[in-house]
């Protein structure tokens, strides 16, 4: 067992560990994209973008969300675009 110093405490709250992806999603403009080596990480950003503006209840229809994203597999991983 080893004592470690300067390890940041993960964020608590509604977004929990997804806080990083929420912040990234909030900073993205329509047409921006991010390439991930890991498909799981790409999925987290995809969901964070689609959840922007949600207050826990559906205030929009499933077919017309206020924010939207798409993903595509590339040679080096999976890319996520904000498209709406």
C-alpha positions in Angstrom: 0.0 0.0 0.0 1.3 3.4 -0.9 0.3 7.0 0.0 -0.3 9.2 -3.0 -0.4 13.0 -3.1 -2.1 15.5 -5.4 -4.7 13.0 -6.8 -7.8 15.1 -7.7 -11.1 14.0 -6.1 -13.7 13.0 -8.8 -16.6 15.3 -9.3 -19.9 14.4 -7.4 -23.3 15.4 -8.4 -25.8 14.7 -11.1 -23.1 14.2 -13.8 -20.6 12.4 -11.6 -17.7 11.0 -13.7 -19.4 12.4 -16.9 -18.6 16.0 -15.8 -15.6 16.1 -18.2 -17.8 15.1 -21.1 -20.5 17.6 -20.2 -18.0 20.4 -20.1 -16.6 19.3 -23.5 -20.1 19.1 -24.9 -20.9 22.6 -23.7 -17.8 24.0 -25.3 -18.5 22.4 -28.7 -20.1 24.4 -31.6 -22.1 22.9 -34.4 -19.6 21.2 -36.8 -16.9 20.6 -34.1 -15.7 17.0 -33.6 -13.5 14.9 -31.3 -11.7 11.7 -32.1 -11.6 9.0 -29.5 -9.5 5.8 -29.6 -12.1 4.2 -27.3 -15.7 3.7 -28.5 -16.9 3.8 -24.9 -15.5 7.3 -24.4 -17.0 8.4 -27.7 -20.4 7.2 -26.5 -20.1 9.3 -23.3 -19.5 12.5 -25.3 -22.4 11.6 -27.7 -24.8 11.2 -24.8 -23.5 14.4 -23.1 -24.2 16.4 -26.3 -27.7 14.9 -26.6 -28.4 15.6 -22.9 -27.5 19.3 -23.1 -30.5 21.4 -22.2 -32.3 18.5 -20.5 -33.7 19.2 -17.1 -34.5 15.6 -16.2 -37.8 15.6 -18.1 -38.2 15.4 -21.8 -38.9 18.9 -23.0 -38.5 17.9 -26.6 -39.5 15.0 -28.8 -37.2 12.1 -29.4 -37.1 12.9 -33.1 -36.2 16.5 -32.6 -33.8 17.1 -29.7 -32.5 20.6 -29.2 -28.9 19.3 -29.4 -27.7 16.4 -31.5 -24.6 14.5 -32.4 -23.4 11.7 -34.7 -20.5 9.3 -34.7 -18.4 7.6 -37.4 -15.8 5.0 -37.1 -12.4 6.0 -38.5 -9.0 4.3 -38.9 -7.8 5.6 -35.6 -11.0 5.3 -33.6 -14.5 6.8 -33.4 -15.2 10.5 -34.1 -18.1 12.4 -32.5 -19.6 15.5 -34.2 -22.0 18.0 -32.7 -24.5 18.5 -35.6 -27.3 20.5 -33.9 
